[in-house]
Amino acid sequence: MARQRRNHRSNGEQRESGFGSDQIEKGDSPREHAKASEKSAMTISQKWLVLAVASGAFAALNGVFAKLTTAQLTANISQGISHSLSLSTSVAVAVEYIVRAFFFGLNILSNITMWALFTRALTAASSSTQVTITNTTANFLATALLGMVVFQERVAPQWWLGATIMAAGSIIVGLRDEGKVEDSTDERRGDGDGRTADLIEFQDERALTQERD
């Protein structure tokens, strides 16, 4: 009877040992799960950042195309097209309307794209405030650059100061949220290391028990 109990106990320990070794061989250790979670968090962080910056850039393009719909620059572009093609006055007027309609269509397309990217950034990020600040900062900077290039506008130093402060705030908020993600990842990694140590300790105790038997 004692021998049967001993054999039954040994078989149970072998099954438990086999189950633990199978987990290790399959790569289901808690440490690897923590690494996978960390990589996933970094990917999500990069995704929302790209989406937020792209959304701000399309918001700036939206403003540029809206202004081109009614600006004198569009009339100059239309006249240049008409002169280069030697068009009559009546056709030149139609060309101007067509060019303005083209910019108006780009305005609507940029607006739709901006909202689509902004919504996806909000979904991917853990903080809506962070997405909003990044989007606004990218919008301001892109608007300034496009204004200087397309409309030959001058930007006051106070404007650049405000944009710099907003960019710094966006970076600070981003670093704070990344610190929270790293802390949560370290906690999961610590839990995984603890479970791994418990499994190793259990296997050592099982080996000692078998040697005594």
N, C-alpha and C positions, 0 to 999 in steps of 0.2 A: 504493500500500500504506500509506504514512504517513497519507494522508488517511482511509482506511478505519479505521485504528487510532484516529485522532483522533475520528472520528465514533462509533466503538464506545465509546470512553471517555466522550464527551459524553453518549451515550444512557444509559450506566450511571450517570453522575452525576445525570442528570435523574430517573432512576427512584429513586435514593437520596434526592434532594431532594424528589421527590413523596411518597415514603413518610414522610419527616420532617414535611413540611407537612401531610399528611393526619392524622398524629398530633396536630399542634397544633390543626388545625381541628376535629377530633373531640373535643377537650377531654381527650385522654389524656395530658396532660403530667404529669410526676412531681409537680409542685407541687400540681396539683389532686387527685391521688391522696393526697398528704399531708394536704391540707385535709379530704378526705372521711374519712380515717382518724381525724383529730383529732375531727371531729364525731361519728363512730361511738363513739370512746372516751368522749366526754362523755355521750352518750346512755346507754351502758352503765353509766357511773358513777352517773348519776341514777336509773337503773332499779333497781340493787341497793339503793341507799339507801332508796328508797320502799318496796321490798319488805321490807327489814329492819325499818324503822320500823313498817310495817303488821303484820308478824309479831309484834313486841313488843307492839303494842296488843292484838292478838287473844289473846296469851298472858295479858295482864292481864285481859281479859274472861273468859277461861277460869277464872281464879281467882275472879273475882267471881261467876260463875254456879255454880261449884262450892260456894262458901260459901252462896249463896242456896238451894241444894238442901237444906241442913240447918240453916240459921240460923233464929233466932226471928223475924227480920224477915219471912221468908216466911209464917210462921204469922199474923203481924199483917196482912199483905197479904191472905191468904186470908179471915181474919175480916172484914176491911173489905169484901171482895167479897160475902161471905155476908150481912152486915148490909144492904148497899145493895140486895141483891136479895130480902131478907126470906126467906132459905132456912132450912129446918129444920136441927136439929143434925146429923142423919145426913148430910144433903146437904152441910153445911158441911165435915164431915170429908172427904168425897169431893173437894170443891173444893180443899182443902189438898193432898191427894195429887196432884191434877191440876196444880196450880201448881208443886209441887216437881218433878214429872215434866217439866213444861215447861222449868224452869230446868236440869234435868239434860240435856235434849235440847240446849239452847243451849250447855251446857258441852261436850258432845261435838262439836257443830258448830264451836265456836270452836277447840277443840283441833285438829280436822282442818284448818281454814283456816289456823291458825297454822303447822302443819308444812308445808303446801303452799307458803305464802308464803316460809317460811324456806328450803325446798329450792330454790325458784326464785331466791332471793337468793344462795345459795351458788353456783348455776350461773352467774349473771350477773356475780358479783364475781370479782376476781382474787385476793382474799385471804379465806380462811375466818375468820381471826382478826378481821378488820375487821367482817365480817357479824355474828359472834357478839357482839362488844363493842357494836355499835350496837343489836342486838336486845335484849340484856340491859339496856342503858341505857333504851331506850324502854319496856321492860317495867316497870322500876322506877318510872319517872316516871308512867306511866299507872296503875300499881297504886296509887301514893300518891294521885293525884288521884281515882280511882274510890273508894278507901277513904274519903277524906274526904267525898265527895259522897253515896255510897250508904249507908255504914255509920257515918258521923259519927265516923270514927277520927281520932286525933291522931298526927301524925308527929313524932318527936323530931328536934332539930337535927342530931344525929349522923347520922341517916339521910339528911337532905338533904345533908350534907357528903359522905357516901360517894357519893351519886348524882351530885353535882356533879363529883367526881373522876373517876367513870366516864365522864361526858359529855365532860369535857376530854380524857381518854385516847382516846375515840372520835374526837374532832375531830383530835387529833394524828396518829393512825393514818391517818385519811382524807386529811389534807394530805400525809403522806408518800407514800402510794400515788398521789395525784394528781400529785405531783412526778415520780415515776417515769414515769407516763404521758406527761407533758409532755416529759421528756428523750428518751424513745423517739420521740415525734412530731417533735421538733426534729432528731433524727438522720436520720429518714426524709426530712424536708423538706430538710435539707442535701444528702443524696444526690440528691434530685430536682433541686435547683438546680444541682448539679454536672453531672448528665446534660443538663440544659437548656443550660448554658453550652457543653458539648462539642458539642451539636448546632448551636448558633449559630456556634461557631468553625468547624465543618466547612462550614457553608453559606458563610461568608465566604471560606474557602480555595477553595471551588468557584467562587465568583464571580470571584476573582482569577485563577484558572486559565483560566476562560473568556475573560477580558479579554486575557490574554497570548496565547492561541491565536488 
